[in-house]
Amino acid sequence: MSNKMDIVLRKEQPEDYRAVEELTREAFWNRHVPGCDEHYLLHVMRSSDSFIPELDMVAEVGGEIVGNIVYTKAIILDDNGKSHEMISFGPLSVLPRFQGRGIGGALIEFTKNAAKGLGYKAILIYGDPLYYCRFGFVAAETFKIGTADDMFSPALQALELVAGALSNIEGRFVEDAVYHVDESAGKEFDKAFAPKELRDDLPSQARFRHLAGIGIPRKKPNENDCNVSSSSDDYLKRVTVGERKPHNATITLMEYDPHWPDLFDREAKRIRSILGSRALQLEHVGSTSVPGLCAKPIIDILLVVADSSEEQAYVPDLETAGYALRIREPDWFQHRMLKGPDTDVNLHVFSEGASEIKRMLSFRDWLRTHDADRENYARIKRELARHVWRNVQDYADAKTTIIKEIMERAMS
């Protein structure tokens, strides 16, 4: 199809790949930072499960490819932990000498309509609002949607393809993991292209830094509601003992390993030898305790003591043996969490009689004996694990809805 400006839009073909990567590099070189990695992002994106080939369009002028737009699937995780599929585009690339001639706008408008025809309901992107407002995008904050790390950012823009599509979906926008670019791999990929000068003094870079530096928390932490506040950086900072580093990566899941119970048995024996009768109960919990369930390769252990708030009664002895106190949550069942000395262990400590103990064990026992719920839980875990998470706790919070559904059956 063509328009009066003689811009021809068509789907990208494999024989176009190198030319499109070249133009993407030209479009983004020194635009946001010295150099760029958008051409490498495009290169790996095409093989991602999230990539939408039907919306991979190029623009031609006089037979030359001068622009490209690509889309991926993304999600919004609402505040109840439910996942809502959306789409996102980027990189949107136009050769510098053709910028300002409506090519980017033509690609956006054409693919907006195509995306709606494919049944997609909304688009969320990161970009300069001064540009994208021309095409109907508004700040995602308008819909109370924030970034993956729960911030309102002016660079996060949203567009409803279907009226009301974003109404009552308050939560966090999470891009696909493909956008988490390996910088070293990107630099290696760039060696196959002609050398270009690096600049760090351009107005577009200052604008990018300005937008990236603006952000306000989407909601204030509520200390009495763990499910609401735990995803907040402020909350995690308060409850973490020692240094806390953001995760900023996908989640690694492994298929069930029959040796995981052996690792639990070894740790349980060590803990009993340290605490003796003070260890009122020790249980293997979490996904590694459920045969057939994929899991992060971390052994979760439940330790019940008389009073978990009385740290002097058990923490010093555990620390002497190599354990390290990492989490202190006085407002959530006086929960404490320690890391193991050699095996990757999360040792969760609760007071005798805490209601969370029954919940953890009921959830574990239900999944052990109910195949359908276990398989559905695994499916949700794998879907969420593909995304980049600022904090591992954010990934855990995203499972709230499915856990609640299963827990209602387990506790009935």
Secondary structure, 3 states (H helix, E strand, C coil): CECCCCCEEEECCHHHHHHHHHHHHHHHCCCCCCCCCHHHHHHHHCCCCCECHHHCEEEEECCEEEEEEEEEEEEEEECCCCEEEEEEEEEEEECHHHCCCCHHHHHHHHHHHHHHHCCCCEEEEECCHHHHHHHCCEEHHHHCEECCCCEECCCEEEEECCCCCCCCCCEEEECEHHHCCCHHHHHHHHCCCCCCCCCCCCHHHHHHHHHHCCCEECCCCCCCCHHHHCCCHHHHHHHECCCCCCCCECCCCECCCCCHHHHHHHHHHHHHHHHHHHCCEEEEECHHHCCCCCECCCEEEEEEECCCCCHHHCHHHHHHCCCEEEEEECCCCCEEEEECCCCCEEEEEEECCCHHHHHHHHHHHHHHHCHHHHHHHHHHHHHHHCECECCHHHHHHHCHHHHHHHHHHHCC
